[in-house]
Amino acid sequence: MSFKSSKRSIELNEQVEAFMQEHIYPREHDWQEFTLDHNNLWKVPDWFDGLREKAKAQGLWNLFLPDEYKPWSPGLTNVEIAPLFETMSKIPWAQAVFNCNAPDRGNMEVLAKYGTPEQQKEWLEPLLAGDIRSAYAMTEPQVASSDATNMELEIRRDGDEYVLNGRKWWTTNAIGDRCKIMLVMGRSNPDAPRHKQHSTILVPRNAPGIKMVRALRVFDSYHSPGGEAEFLFEDVRVPVTNMIKAEGCGFEIAQGRLGPGRFQYAMMFVGLAQRCLELMCDRAEQRVAFGEKLSKKTSVQHEIARSRCDIEQCRLLVMQAAEKMDEGGLEAALPYVSMVKIVAPKMCQDVADRAMQIFGGQGVCQDTMIPEAFTIARFCRIADGPDEVHMSQLGKMTIRDYK
């Protein structure tokens, strides 16, 4: 385990940090004031696209795609990508400035890995250019969606088209008018073996028959501008050429989508937690209570020390997952991928919770990013697969390894 940063990775990280200092941090509260205003639901501030153009012009664009995805990849290894994600994730919305945000990130990986040349031309290239947004529709309200083989949305072939009928919810990013394409997982081959029953298909967001039932609140917030929503699919028709890879490959694609994106996701929590720690330390030095700075109080020192330990341990674990993936691919990295999924969001939730306590009233309002970090971390312990699923998977792998 070396995790030695390459010269290129160090230089890129310095560029990302400089960009954050010059363009992102000064806009942090502007973003919150705009997006928390319900008059601006599903919109982005006028200045947002300008920041994206600046990032693209500086080559700080699509950094998430590992070397295997050439010609679209910048050629970085997973170990080189990881610290970049920590830096850009210190502000929750900053990933989108660099076109490195979910769910577009995972959808681009799917299209790069499994898409036909025609699908890549029509959908991948505009996504890589940042001209459109996308959504991934898997979770369903009527079944336990932590088991991807439970999905019931029907995908039925009818001549040269597929017809979709069913319901999806917690579909991120599909509300605003920037979303143009949805990757939809459903059951196409009900009589096949359990892991071959499902398919993933491309569905234009404006396809007739798609009805948005409601926007969903996350901890009573609409999570604008991306948002999550419930959708009804009624006789939605798409051409057979929209099928990704082949019928029955939906489970494979869902699992493959969780490869590099999983540790990038984990490094996001390292970045969020690191920012909470930095804010915590500054607060402890600035705030005086009962005649002395908070930084002089043993309880505060312990909370800061505990947070630093937790962040560092998680950072090292994510870096090991990245190294394993670089050396042996997803199969070799699977136990570490499960570990980071279990550890990272809970770590971030705990650090954010400590930061709230040290900040007091200011720690639970819009003055800092701490409440958003806490919310994202707690939400993702369900949204990206419940902790229990990943622990069961890791437990089985561990038992097998030591059997």
Order of alpha helices (4+ residues) and beta strands (2+ residues): alpha-alpha-alpha-alpha-alpha-alpha-alpha-beta-beta-beta-beta-beta-beta-beta-alpha-alpha-beta-beta-alpha-alpha-alpha
